Amino acid sequence: MKTIFFTGKGGVGKSTLSAAAAWQLAESGKRVLAISFDPAHNLGDIFGRTLGHKVTRFSANLDLRETDLDEAAAEYIRRNTSILTEVYSYTKAFNLDRYFKVLRHSPGVEEYAALTALEDLLRTSDDYDVVVIDTPPTGLTLRILALPRISITWVDRLRRIRRDILDKRHTVHSITGTFSEEGQKLAYEEKDDRVMQKLTELFDRYVAVARHLESDANRVAVVFNPDYLSLRESQRILDGLSDLNLGVNVAFNNKYTQGLSEIADSMERELFDGRDAPPPVHRIPWEPYRREKSYEISYDLTQLFAL
C-alpha cells in the first residue's frame, strides 16, 4: 500500500488536486482511498457526497472518507482513560477521574488524535493500492508528521522508567512477599504488566508509522500558486519536511496561466534553488470552476508519483 500526502497553504487547491489524483489513479485501475485530515473538509463537496468518519464507496475502485478529528480525539481519550482507570483504580479515591473529562481540551490532544487516526489508517488499509491524503493546515500537518519520531523517544523512555518500577516491585516481592494495598497481586514481570504492554504496543505502532513515512512507499506533494502569498508558507512546509527527513517527491504550481509565467519562474527559483534534490515542478493550468466533477481535471497526474 502506497500513500500520497498533499500539503500546501489553504486555498491553493491541494484538496482539488488530491481528489483529482485519487480519481485518476482509480480510473487507471488502482484501488484507491481518498481521505481528508483537514478540519475544513472539502473532499465531500468536491465529489458531491456527504462524507464522515466511515468509508463511503464512490466508484468501483475509489472510496472516500473525511476524518472527524473531534471523534478521533474523543476515541483517543476513551482509550487512554480506560487503561488508566483500569491500572490505577485507586485514582477514584482522589477524584482524578474528573480530570480525565477535560483532557479533550488539553494542548496536543488534537495532534495525537490525528496521529492515532493516521496509525489506524496505515495499519488497516492494506486492501488499497494507494491512499491519497488531503492534509490539514501547515502547522498541524508538520506537528502530526513529527509526532511518530517524538513519540518513539518518549515511549522508549517511559518503558525504561516502567522497567525500573517493575524491578523495584520484584525486589519488594522477594523480600516481603506479594503485596498490594488492596490485597491484589502487583505485576512485576513485563509480560504481566498492563502498563508495559500498552507502552510496547504504542512503541511498535509509532515505529511502524515512522518507517512507512520515511520509506519509498510514501510520497509527499507540495501545492502552491504562482503568487507571493503562498511563497512563504510553501517555504515553511519545505523547511519543516526537511527537518523531519521527509523529502518532497513532486511540486505543483497550481492555477497557472501564461500571464503569470514570470512570477511562476521567480517563485520556483526561490522555493527550490539551493535545496538538496529539489522535486520536479509541474505547472497545473488554471481551469474554470465547475460545481460538479471538479475532480476531473485535464492534467494527467497518474504518472507523477512512480507508484
Backbone bond lengths (Angstrom), bond angles and torsions (degrees), N, CA, C in turn:
res aa  C-N    CA-C-N  psi(-1)  N-CA   C-N-CA  omega(-1)  CA-C   N-CA-C  phi
1 M - - - 1.469 - - 1.524 109.47 -
2 K 1.339 116.25 128.74 1.457 122.89 179.16 1.531 109.29 -104.11
3 T 1.321 116.39 153.40 1.461 121.10 175.22 1.519 109.81 -126.03
4 I 1.334 115.20 147.49 1.461 122.11 174.54 1.521 107.59 -129.93
5 F 1.330 116.68 118.50 1.465 122.03 176.13 1.522 108.84 -97.40
6 F 1.333 115.94 123.64 1.462 121.18 173.69 1.527 108.23 -98.64
7 T 1.327 116.65 117.49 1.453 122.22 -178.62 1.521 109.65 -118.03
8 G 1.328 115.78 160.53 1.456 119.55 177.60 1.516 111.61 155.39
9 K 1.302 114.84 166.46 1.457 122.11 177.97 1.525 110.52 -63.36
10 G 1.316 116.62 148.47 1.453 120.19 175.47 1.519 111.70 -58.59
11 G 1.321 116.42 133.41 1.459 120.89 176.59 1.518 115.35 94.25
12 V 1.344 117.77 -4.11 1.469 118.76 -177.74 1.529 112.20 -83.35
13 G 1.343 116.48 -12.32 1.460 119.92 177.95 1.510 114.31 103.58
14 K 1.343 117.72 19.82 1.471 119.06 -178.72 1.524 111.47 -67.74
15 S 1.344 117.42 -33.68 1.466 118.96 178.30 1.522 110.99 -64.82
16 T 1.331 116.32 -42.39 1.467 120.00 179.11 1.518 111.11 -65.99
17 L 1.330 117.19 -43.08 1.462 119.92 179.97 1.529 111.44 -67.95
18 S 1.327 117.43 -38.58 1.471 118.99 177.62 1.529 109.94 -64.45
19 A 1.331 116.96 -40.59 1.462 120.76 177.67 1.526 110.83 -64.88
20 A 1.343 116.05 -41.78 1.472 120.27 178.96 1.527 111.14 -63.58
21 A 1.344 116.53 -42.49 1.462 120.00 179.15 1.522 110.66 -63.31
22 A 1.336 116.35 -43.07 1.469 120.19 179.59 1.523 110.65 -62.14
23 W 1.319 116.29 -45.60 1.460 120.38 -178.01 1.531 110.81 -64.88
24 Q 1.340 117.13 -44.67 1.464 119.98 -179.33 1.525 111.52 -64.86
25 L 1.321 117.38 -40.99 1.462 120.45 178.35 1.526 110.93 -64.14
26 A 1.340 116.12 -39.57 1.467 120.07 177.64 1.529 110.81 -65.25
27 E 1.324 116.20 -41.02 1.460 119.94 178.90 1.527 111.79 -66.16
28 S 1.335 116.73 -26.03 1.467 120.63 179.27 1.527 111.97 -80.39
29 G 1.345 117.10 -4.66 1.455 120.59 177.24 1.506 115.23 111.50
30 K 1.342 117.44 -4.33 1.457 120.45 177.88 1.526 110.00 -76.58
31 R 1.315 115.57 148.12 1.475 121.13 172.95 1.515 106.88 -89.13
32 V 1.339 117.85 115.36 1.465 122.44 -166.02 1.528 111.44 -125.82
33 L 1.338 114.71 140.48 1.462 122.35 167.22 1.514 107.78 -115.59
34 A 1.322 117.35 123.13 1.461 122.37 172.20 1.524 107.58 -101.97
35 I 1.324 116.57 123.63 1.457 120.63 -175.08 1.525 110.06 -134.18
36 S 1.326 115.91 140.65 1.461 121.66 178.69 1.517 110.00 -109.17
37 F 1.338 115.24 131.79 1.459 121.66 171.99 1.525 110.55 -106.42
38 D 1.311 116.60 3.96 1.466 121.48 -178.14 1.531 109.21 -80.12
39 P 1.357 118.36 123.35 1.473 119.39 178.82 1.530 112.79 -56.71
40 A 1.337 116.76 -31.35 1.475 120.52 176.11 1.521 108.24 -91.54
41 H 1.334 115.48 73.64 1.463 120.47 -171.08 1.528 111.76 -63.05
42 N 1.357 115.13 134.73 1.464 121.89 173.22 1.523 112.17 -120.09
43 L 1.333 116.34 -10.00 1.459 119.45 -173.14 1.526 112.11 -59.51
44 G 1.331 116.33 -45.02 1.454 119.51 178.99 1.514 112.61 -63.05
45 D 1.342 116.50 -38.52 1.463 120.26 178.22 1.522 110.90 -64.60
46 I 1.331 116.85 -40.64 1.466 120.90 -178.11 1.527 110.51 -64.03
47 F 1.334 116.42 -41.24 1.473 119.82 -178.09 1.526 112.92 -93.02
48 G 1.330 116.71 -1.99 1.455 119.63 177.78 1.508 113.66 69.42
49 R 1.333 116.76 33.60 1.450 121.70 179.97 1.533 110.04 -129.48
50 T 1.318 115.56 150.43 1.461 120.20 172.16 1.523 107.74 -86.86
51 L 1.320 116.01 114.29 1.461 120.87 -174.89 1.520 110.88 -111.29
52 G 1.313 115.20 161.32 1.455 121.33 177.96 1.508 110.56 -150.85
53 H 1.336 114.91 -158.54 1.458 121.83 -174.40 1.530 112.18 -69.33
54 K 1.341 117.03 -19.27 1.460 120.72 179.27 1.524 110.29 -99.93
55 V 1.321 115.03 156.05 1.462 121.67 -176.89 1.527 111.00 -69.47
56 T 1.342 115.61 138.54 1.463 122.54 175.81 1.526 108.59 -119.75
57 R 1.316 116.84 130.34 1.467 120.94 178.07 1.529 109.67 -77.33
58 F 1.346 116.26 127.78 1.464 121.23 177.88 1.520 110.81 -103.57
59 S 1.324 115.83 -44.01 1.458 120.47 177.70 1.521 107.73 -148.33
60 A 1.309 116.39 -177.39 1.468 120.21 -175.12 1.528 112.02 -56.92
61 N 1.337 117.11 -35.37 1.466 120.86 -175.81 1.522 113.95 -113.75
62 L 1.325 118.37 2.75 1.460 120.21 -173.93 1.523 111.85 -128.04
63 D 1.330 115.44 122.84 1.454 123.02 173.49 1.529 109.43 -112.63
64 L 1.328 115.57 152.51 1.461 121.70 -177.17 1.523 110.47 -127.51
65 R 1.340 115.20 150.55 1.469 119.16 176.97 1.526 109.60 -160.68
66 E 1.307 116.66 141.67 1.465 122.77 172.70 1.526 108.31 -115.73
67 T 1.319 116.65 114.95 1.458 120.98 -179.02 1.523 110.20 -69.26
68 D 1.313 116.19 125.14 1.455 122.26 176.84 1.528 107.63 -89.62
69 L 1.351 117.25 102.22 1.460 120.46 -176.29 1.522 111.78 -66.65
70 D 1.331 117.81 -29.68 1.471 119.58 175.37 1.519 110.72 -64.94
71 E 1.329 116.05 -44.36 1.462 119.48 178.15 1.523 110.76 -67.27
72 A 1.350 116.01 -38.80 1.461 119.87 177.86 1.523 110.90 -63.54
73 A 1.341 116.94 -39.13 1.465 120.76 178.28 1.520 110.80 -66.24
74 A 1.332 116.83 -41.80 1.472 120.48 178.82 1.531 110.70 -62.64
75 E 1.327 116.18 -41.32 1.460 120.15 178.65 1.528 110.66 -66.97
76 Y 1.327 116.42 -39.12 1.470 121.26 177.44 1.525 110.48 -60.00
77 I 1.340 116.06 -43.86 1.469 120.38 179.08 1.522 110.17 -65.73
78 R 1.346 117.33 -43.61 1.462 120.74 -178.87 1.526 111.33 -60.49
79 R 1.323 116.12 -44.92 1.462 119.61 -178.99 1.522 111.54 -59.68
80 N 1.327 115.49 -46.84 1.454 119.17 -172.98 1.523 112.91 -77.30
81 T 1.320 117.74 -37.30 1.459 118.70 179.43 1.530 110.80 -70.70
82 S 1.316 117.53 -31.94 1.464 118.84 178.48 1.524 110.67 -64.55
83 I 1.323 116.41 -38.44 1.462 119.73 177.84 1.523 110.62 -69.16
84 L 1.344 116.04 -42.99 1.468 119.58 -179.69 1.524 111.21 -61.82
85 T 1.330 116.81 -44.94 1.463 119.39 -178.30 1.523 111.83 -70.12
86 E 1.336 116.14 -28.50 1.467 119.53 177.38 1.521 110.92 -72.03
87 V 1.337 116.32 -47.00 1.453 120.62 -175.53 1.520 111.75 -77.26
88 Y 1.343 114.98 -38.91 1.457 119.46 -178.03 1.537 109.42 -113.14
89 S 1.295 116.24 64.42 1.471 120.74 -176.60 1.516 112.20 -62.59
90 Y 1.332 116.68 -22.54 1.462 119.49 179.91 1.528 112.90 -69.19
91 T 1.350 118.10 -10.77 1.466 119.07 179.44 1.521 111.61 -61.80
92 K 1.324 117.42 -24.03 1.471 119.68 179.37 1.531 110.69 -61.08
93 A 1.325 115.89 -30.93 1.470 119.38 -179.67 1.521 111.21 -67.14
94 F 1.330 116.07 -24.57 1.461 120.49 -179.83 1.525 112.09 -102.79
95 N 1.328 116.75 8.22 1.468 122.15 -179.50 1.527 112.63 57.74
96 L 1.360 115.73 28.45 1.464 118.55 179.85 1.518 112.26 -71.48
97 D 1.338 116.72 -19.97 1.457 118.64 -177.91 1.525 112.07 -61.88
98 R 1.335 117.19 -27.62 1.476 118.85 -179.70 1.527 111.66 -69.24
99 Y 1.348 116.10 -24.46 1.462 118.94 177.60 1.524 111.51 -73.57
100 F 1.334 116.42 -27.11 1.447 119.46 177.80 1.531 111.74 -60.86
101 K 1.324 115.93 -29.63 1.463 120.36 -175.23 1.532 112.71 -69.60
102 V 1.333 116.96 -22.59 1.468 119.31 -178.96 1.521 111.59 -100.06
103 L 1.341 117.30 5.16 1.460 120.06 -179.85 1.523 111.95 -62.43
104 R 1.348 117.09 -28.02 1.470 120.66 -179.64 1.516 111.73 -55.51
105 H 1.331 117.22 -28.00 1.462 120.79 -176.37 1.529 112.63 -98.36
106 S 1.325 117.07 8.05 1.461 120.87 -178.78 1.525 110.79 -78.53
107 P 1.326 117.40 148.91 1.472 120.50 177.08 1.522 111.10 -58.72
108 G 1.313 116.05 137.27 1.457 121.20 176.43 1.506 115.69 90.95
109 V 1.331 118.02 -13.38 1.467 119.53 -177.01 1.526 110.78 -65.15
110 E 1.328 117.47 -41.55 1.464 120.07 -179.43 1.528 110.68 -61.53
111 E 1.344 116.65 -41.42 1.451 120.49 179.61 1.526 111.17 -64.13
112 Y 1.353 116.25 -45.08 1.457 118.63 -179.37 1.528 111.48 -70.46
113 A 1.314 116.92 -30.79 1.460 119.58 174.93 1.528 110.04 -64.63
114 A 1.334 116.16 -42.41 1.464 120.24 177.59 1.526 110.99 -65.13
115 L 1.340 116.55 -39.89 1.467 119.76 176.89 1.523 110.82 -62.30
116 T 1.333 116.50 -42.75 1.464 120.36 178.20 1.525 110.80 -61.53
117 A 1.341 116.23 -41.28 1.466 120.42 178.49 1.532 110.47 -66.05
118 L 1.344 116.67 -38.77 1.465 120.54 178.40 1.524 110.89 -66.11
119 E 1.330 116.69 -43.24 1.464 120.62 178.74 1.519 110.70 -61.20
120 D 1.326 115.93 -43.97 1.460 120.67 178.39 1.529 110.57 -62.77
121 L 1.330 116.45 -40.11 1.466 121.32 179.04 1.531 110.70 -61.57
122 L 1.329 116.76 -48.55 1.461 120.40 -177.80 1.534 111.53 -65.95
123 R 1.313 116.26 -34.03 1.465 121.00 -176.20 1.523 112.46 -76.92
124 T 1.334 117.43 -24.69 1.473 120.28 -171.17 1.526 113.63 -116.37
125 S 1.323 117.79 12.11 1.474 119.80 -173.56 1.519 113.73 -111.93
126 D 1.323 117.41 25.95 1.457 120.32 -178.31 1.523 113.13 -66.63
127 D 1.328 117.32 -15.12 1.467 119.42 178.04 1.525 111.91 -73.53
128 Y 1.321 117.58 -12.38 1.460 121.63 -179.21 1.523 110.88 -99.92
129 D 1.331 114.83 148.54 1.473 119.95 171.08 1.518 110.89 -78.74
130 V 1.337 115.75 -38.44 1.463 121.42 -176.02 1.523 109.54 -140.48
131 V 1.332 116.01 137.00 1.463 122.26 170.21 1.523 107.30 -115.36
132 V 1.322 116.59 119.70 1.467 122.46 -179.33 1.521 107.80 -102.47
133 I 1.342 116.27 124.03 1.466 121.57 -171.18 1.523 110.37 -116.22
134 D 1.319 115.12 118.93 1.467 122.06 172.98 1.528 107.04 -88.63
135 T 1.319 117.28 116.63 1.465 120.96 -169.05 1.528 112.31 -89.05
136 P 1.344 116.66 161.70 1.470 121.67 174.90 1.521 110.82 -75.45
137 P 1.344 118.11 -175.93 1.467 120.54 179.42 1.525 112.22 -53.73
138 T 1.332 115.19 157.69 1.462 122.65 -170.01 1.522 113.92 -49.89
139 G 1.336 117.06 -51.44 1.454 120.50 -176.20 1.513 112.65 -58.83
140 L 1.327 116.62 -46.16 1.457 121.08 -179.80 1.526 110.54 -67.08
141 T 1.321 117.29 -40.61 1.462 120.76 178.59 1.520 111.34 -58.49
142 L 1.334 116.85 -48.03 1.465 120.51 -178.24 1.522 111.35 -65.30
143 R 1.346 116.69 -37.17 1.468 118.67 178.47 1.525 110.84 -66.81
144 I 1.332 116.98 -39.84 1.469 120.11 178.79 1.528 110.23 -64.08
145 L 1.336 117.27 -44.48 1.457 120.67 -178.25 1.525 112.19 -69.15
146 A 1.342 116.26 -24.88 1.467 119.91 178.03 1.522 112.26 -79.90
147 L 1.325 117.46 -24.94 1.462 121.25 -170.83 1.533 115.25 -62.70
148 P 1.343 120.40 -36.79 1.467 116.93 -179.46 1.525 113.39 -55.73
149 R 1.327 117.70 -49.45 1.462 120.24 -178.88 1.532 111.44 -68.26
150 I 1.336 116.75 -40.08 1.466 119.77 176.94 1.522 110.07 -61.35
151 S 1.318 116.36 -44.53 1.469 121.22 -176.96 1.518 111.49 -67.11
152 I 1.328 117.06 -36.77 1.464 120.42 177.12 1.525 110.20 -58.31
153 T 1.342 116.27 -43.77 1.464 120.76 -179.99 1.523 110.99 -63.65
154 W 1.335 116.50 -47.09 1.459 120.64 -178.39 1.524 111.85 -66.09
155 V 1.330 116.91 -46.23 1.460 119.96 -177.44 1.524 110.68 -65.55
156 D 1.333 116.70 -37.84 1.453 119.14 177.06 1.531 110.74 -61.58
157 R 1.337 116.19 -40.62 1.471 119.92 177.13 1.531 110.69 -65.12
158 L 1.319 117.62 -41.43 1.460 120.97 178.19 1.530 111.72 -64.19
159 R 1.318 116.43 -35.58 1.473 118.52 177.00 1.522 111.22 -65.08
160 R 1.334 116.74 -37.85 1.468 119.22 178.01 1.531 111.05 -66.73
161 I 1.338 116.05 -39.43 1.468 119.61 176.79 1.526 110.33 -63.91
162 R 1.345 115.82 -41.56 1.462 119.33 -179.56 1.530 110.84 -64.89
163 R 1.326 116.87 -38.03 1.463 119.50 177.04 1.524 111.04 -60.64
164 D 1.346 116.19 -39.58 1.468 119.33 177.44 1.528 110.89 -61.84
165 I 1.353 115.34 -41.04 1.470 119.50 178.67 1.527 110.39 -62.98
166 L 1.334 116.27 -44.61 1.458 119.93 -179.56 1.526 111.33 -65.36
167 D 1.326 116.54 -37.32 1.469 119.72 176.51 1.519 111.22 -61.33
168 K 1.335 116.06 -42.26 1.467 119.93 179.50 1.530 110.57 -67.93
169 R 1.330 117.50 -37.59 1.466 120.31 175.13 1.534 110.27 -60.40
170 H 1.319 115.11 -42.39 1.463 118.94 -179.51 1.525 110.80 -63.45
171 T 1.338 115.54 -40.05 1.468 119.29 178.46 1.523 110.84 -62.30
172 V 1.354 116.19 -45.98 1.464 120.52 178.95 1.527 110.46 -61.60
173 H 1.323 115.85 -43.49 1.463 120.14 -179.95 1.533 111.11 -61.53
174 S 1.347 116.04 -40.56 1.462 119.50 -178.71 1.524 111.50 -65.88
175 I 1.357 115.93 -31.43 1.458 119.58 -177.53 1.530 111.69 -84.61
176 T 1.338 116.05 -45.79 1.467 120.54 -169.62 1.516 114.11 -111.31
177 G 1.325 117.23 -12.21 1.459 119.00 -173.66 1.518 109.93 92.73
178 T 1.309 116.85 171.39 1.462 122.10 -178.16 1.519 110.56 -58.16
179 F 1.336 115.65 132.32 1.462 119.06 -176.67 1.518 110.76 -144.70
180 S 1.308 114.73 141.07 1.459 122.65 172.01 1.510 107.56 -157.76
181 E 1.316 116.85 144.49 1.464 119.93 179.24 1.516 110.99 -59.68
182 E 1.327 117.33 -29.60 1.456 121.47 -179.61 1.529 112.01 -93.90
183 G 1.321 115.33 4.95 1.448 118.37 179.50 1.508 113.47 77.67
184 Q 1.340 117.86 15.87 1.448 121.70 -179.84 1.522 109.73 -106.20
185 K 1.314 115.03 154.29 1.455 120.15 178.87 1.522 109.79 -72.46
186 L 1.324 116.79 130.00 1.452 121.95 175.64 1.517 109.12 -95.59
187 A 1.335 116.55 130.72 1.460 119.99 -178.97 1.519 110.24 -67.91
188 Y 1.330 115.50 138.87 1.457 118.41 173.64 1.526 111.01 -129.03
189 E 1.327 117.38 2.83 1.451 121.19 171.72 1.523 108.95 -106.99
190 E 1.340 115.50 141.60 1.466 120.50 -174.93 1.522 112.21 -56.60
191 K 1.317 116.44 -39.36 1.468 119.52 -176.51 1.527 112.73 -67.27
192 D 1.330 117.74 -17.77 1.464 121.80 -178.94 1.525 113.06 -103.32
193 D 1.313 117.03 -6.97 1.462 121.03 -172.72 1.524 110.51 -94.48
194 R 1.344 116.26 119.04 1.470 120.76 -177.59 1.519 112.36 -63.62
195 V 1.320 116.80 -36.21 1.466 119.64 179.72 1.521 110.20 -65.49
196 M 1.321 117.22 -47.09 1.466 120.26 179.19 1.526 111.11 -63.98
197 Q 1.319 116.39 -38.06 1.462 119.49 177.62 1.528 110.71 -59.86
198 K 1.338 115.97 -44.72 1.466 120.00 -179.49 1.521 111.24 -67.13
199 L 1.320 117.50 -42.06 1.465 120.89 179.23 1.528 110.98 -62.47
200 T 1.311 116.50 -40.58 1.466 120.19 179.01 1.526 110.73 -67.46
201 E 1.322 115.45 -39.87 1.475 119.60 176.82 1.524 110.64 -60.90
202 L 1.339 117.29 -46.85 1.463 121.18 178.98 1.521 111.23 -62.34
203 F 1.335 115.89 -43.73 1.462 120.49 179.71 1.528 110.63 -57.69
204 D 1.318 116.84 -48.83 1.461 120.83 -178.77 1.532 111.40 -63.24
205 R 1.334 116.30 -38.98 1.466 119.22 -179.13 1.529 111.70 -68.68
206 Y 1.335 116.83 -42.33 1.462 119.77 179.55 1.524 111.32 -67.67
207 V 1.320 117.46 -35.82 1.460 120.75 175.85 1.526 109.77 -62.07
208 A 1.323 117.10 -42.17 1.466 120.96 179.58 1.525 111.16 -62.78
209 V 1.344 116.98 -41.25 1.470 120.24 178.46 1.521 110.29 -64.81
210 A 1.334 117.51 -47.32 1.461 121.39 -179.01 1.526 110.94 -60.11
211 R 1.318 116.30 -43.43 1.466 119.63 -179.37 1.521 111.39 -64.11
212 H 1.334 116.60 -38.80 1.466 118.90 179.00 1.528 110.57 -66.37
213 L 1.338 117.22 -46.21 1.462 120.46 -178.17 1.522 111.80 -60.25
214 E 1.320 116.74 -33.76 1.460 121.59 -176.35 1.525 112.92 -93.24
215 S 1.336 117.26 3.82 1.462 121.28 -175.56 1.524 111.38 -97.11
216 D 1.329 114.54 173.23 1.465 120.49 176.78 1.524 112.49 -71.27
217 A 1.336 116.64 -9.70 1.469 119.70 178.12 1.519 112.05 -77.86
218 N 1.329 117.31 -9.00 1.467 121.24 -177.87 1.524 110.56 -110.61
219 R 1.316 116.20 140.94 1.458 122.85 176.25 1.533 108.68 -127.39
220 V 1.313 115.91 144.93 1.462 121.32 176.57 1.528 108.60 -124.96
221 A 1.318 116.00 128.48 1.463 122.01 176.26 1.524 108.37 -116.67
222 V 1.309 116.65 134.43 1.463 120.96 174.98 1.525 108.14 -109.37
223 V 1.323 115.47 133.81 1.464 122.00 -177.16 1.523 108.55 -115.48
224 F 1.330 116.34 132.93 1.462 120.85 176.02 1.521 108.59 -145.77
225 N 1.309 115.76 170.21 1.464 121.90 179.25 1.523 110.02 -111.87
226 P 1.333 118.04 157.15 1.466 120.75 177.27 1.537 111.47 -77.73
227 D 1.330 115.06 59.73 1.464 120.66 174.47 1.517 107.59 -148.72
228 Y 1.301 116.69 156.11 1.461 120.43 -171.30 1.530 113.06 -76.65
229 L 1.337 117.85 -10.57 1.457 119.69 177.80 1.528 111.75 -65.91
230 S 1.337 116.24 -33.14 1.466 119.14 -178.62 1.521 112.73 -93.45
231 L 1.341 117.48 -4.50 1.463 120.31 -175.84 1.522 112.20 -63.18
232 R 1.344 116.98 -53.58 1.470 120.27 -173.66 1.531 111.77 -63.16
233 E 1.321 116.39 -42.17 1.463 118.13 -179.30 1.522 110.72 -68.15
234 S 1.322 116.88 -35.59 1.468 119.49 176.53 1.521 110.35 -63.88
235 Q 1.338 116.76 -38.11 1.465 119.79 176.24 1.526 111.27 -63.25
236 R 1.345 116.24 -39.85 1.465 119.65 178.51 1.534 110.92 -64.79
237 I 1.327 116.46 -38.23 1.461 119.85 177.52 1.525 110.38 -62.31
238 L 1.325 116.45 -48.38 1.462 120.56 -178.44 1.523 111.06 -62.99
239 D 1.342 116.62 -42.75 1.470 120.26 178.93 1.521 110.83 -64.24
240 G 1.353 116.28 -43.35 1.461 120.24 -179.32 1.516 112.00 -64.43
241 L 1.322 117.48 -42.79 1.458 120.82 178.46 1.527 111.02 -64.96
242 S 1.330 116.28 -37.83 1.465 120.32 177.39 1.520 110.90 -63.04
243 D 1.346 116.43 -42.25 1.471 120.34 177.48 1.528 111.62 -59.96
244 L 1.334 116.54 -30.53 1.464 121.63 -178.98 1.529 112.51 -90.89
245 N 1.348 115.95 5.32 1.466 121.60 -177.86 1.527 111.73 60.31
246 L 1.319 115.77 33.06 1.458 121.62 175.78 1.523 107.93 -111.86
247 G 1.309 116.18 118.78 1.448 119.85 -179.19 1.513 112.40 -83.60
248 V 1.326 115.72 160.31 1.463 122.23 173.15 1.521 107.27 -98.85
249 N 1.310 116.63 124.82 1.466 121.07 -175.88 1.506 113.45 -87.74
250 V 1.329 116.29 -29.12 1.462 120.09 -179.48 1.525 108.72 -155.52
251 A 1.339 115.63 146.88 1.458 121.05 177.65 1.523 108.82 -123.09
252 F 1.333 115.20 142.37 1.459 121.29 -179.53 1.521 109.50 -118.83
253 N 1.316 115.95 115.64 1.459 121.70 171.54 1.527 105.44 -88.21
254 N 1.319 115.76 93.07 1.463 122.21 -167.64 1.520 111.72 -90.01
255 K 1.334 115.22 156.37 1.469 123.18 -179.99 1.530 111.41 62.76
256 Y 1.311 115.09 38.24 1.465 121.34 -177.07 1.526 110.88 -80.67
257 T 1.334 115.40 140.58 1.464 122.24 169.91 1.524 108.60 -132.25
258 Q 1.320 115.96 157.69 1.463 120.75 -177.79 1.526 111.40 -59.22
259 G 1.326 116.02 -32.02 1.459 119.53 -179.87 1.519 113.61 -69.32
260 L 1.326 116.52 -13.60 1.470 121.03 -179.88 1.526 111.93 -104.73
261 S 1.327 117.13 15.42 1.470 120.05 -173.59 1.523 111.80 -63.60
262 E 1.323 117.92 -37.66 1.466 119.76 -179.08 1.528 111.04 -66.46
263 I 1.333 116.32 -44.11 1.461 120.05 177.34 1.522 110.35 -65.25
264 A 1.336 117.01 -40.49 1.464 120.83 179.82 1.524 110.80 -61.49
265 D 1.329 116.84 -43.79 1.470 120.65 178.06 1.523 110.62 -59.83
266 S 1.339 115.91 -46.15 1.463 120.89 -177.99 1.525 111.18 -62.98
267 M 1.338 116.97 -44.35 1.458 120.91 -178.87 1.522 111.53 -64.32
268 E 1.308 115.96 -43.57 1.466 119.25 -178.78 1.526 111.03 -63.76
269 R 1.330 116.98 -37.14 1.461 119.89 176.54 1.529 110.53 -64.71
270 E 1.338 116.63 -45.89 1.467 120.02 -179.18 1.521 111.98 -64.00
271 L 1.317 116.02 -36.47 1.464 119.71 -176.94 1.527 112.46 -74.45
272 F 1.326 117.34 -40.08 1.458 118.88 -165.77 1.525 115.68 -118.03
273 D 1.323 119.10 -18.45 1.459 119.09 178.76 1.525 110.10 -63.66
274 G 1.308 116.76 132.89 1.454 121.33 178.29 1.514 114.48 87.56
275 R 1.312 117.98 -7.67 1.463 120.30 177.58 1.524 110.15 -85.88
276 D 1.335 115.01 145.89 1.455 119.54 176.09 1.524 109.16 -69.24
277 A 1.307 115.96 132.99 1.465 122.77 176.13 1.531 112.14 48.37
278 P 1.344 118.17 60.46 1.465 119.16 178.40 1.526 110.95 -62.28
279 P 1.329 117.36 145.46 1.466 119.95 -176.99 1.524 111.06 -77.86
280 P 1.328 117.33 160.27 1.461 119.46 171.16 1.530 109.75 -65.75
281 V 1.328 116.38 140.67 1.461 122.00 -179.32 1.525 108.82 -109.14
282 H 1.319 115.45 128.58 1.460 120.84 178.12 1.518 108.92 -116.03
283 R 1.312 115.43 129.15 1.465 121.00 179.23 1.528 109.01 -91.99
284 I 1.326 114.40 115.62 1.466 120.40 -177.73 1.522 108.26 -94.82
285 P 1.304 118.00 115.07 1.475 120.24 -176.34 1.520 112.34 -60.82
286 W 1.312 114.86 144.03 1.468 120.57 174.35 1.514 108.81 -64.10
287 E 1.323 116.29 136.51 1.457 122.04 176.33 1.520 109.05 -126.64
288 P 1.332 117.87 143.30 1.466 120.36 179.28 1.526 110.74 -57.27
289 Y 1.313 115.46 144.08 1.466 120.58 -179.27 1.520 110.80 -64.85
290 R 1.333 114.64 134.72 1.460 120.85 174.35 1.512 107.94 -123.30
291 R 1.306 116.77 131.25 1.458 120.21 -179.71 1.514 111.40 -68.78
292 E 1.333 116.54 -34.00 1.454 120.79 -179.45 1.523 110.01 -112.02
293 K 1.322 115.19 143.43 1.456 123.21 176.59 1.531 112.87 55.33
294 S 1.314 115.84 42.65 1.467 118.71 178.21 1.523 111.56 -71.02
295 Y 1.325 116.75 -10.08 1.466 120.99 176.18 1.523 111.64 -76.94
296 E 1.318 117.69 -12.56 1.462 121.15 179.03 1.525 109.29 -88.89
297 I 1.321 116.35 85.36 1.465 120.05 177.98 1.529 108.52 -99.37
298 S 1.325 115.74 159.70 1.467 120.34 -174.38 1.526 112.67 -79.29
299 Y 1.325 118.37 -21.94 1.464 121.71 -176.51 1.531 109.84 -77.79
300 D 1.329 116.44 130.18 1.469 121.00 -178.55 1.531 109.52 -82.09
301 L 1.331 115.83 115.44 1.472 121.30 -178.41 1.528 112.56 -100.01
302 T 1.311 118.05 -8.83 1.472 120.67 -168.39 1.515 113.47 -67.36
303 Q 1.347 118.02 -26.78 1.460 120.52 -175.07 1.522 113.49 -93.49
304 L 1.330 117.46 4.45 1.468 120.52 -169.91 1.524 113.99 -93.26
305 F 1.326 117.35 -7.97 1.457 118.70 -173.07 1.529 113.81 -113.27
306 A 1.330 118.03 2.80 1.460 122.61 176.85 1.533 111.50 48.81
307 L 1.332 115.27 49.79 1.476 120.19 -177.21 1.527 110.62 -84.45
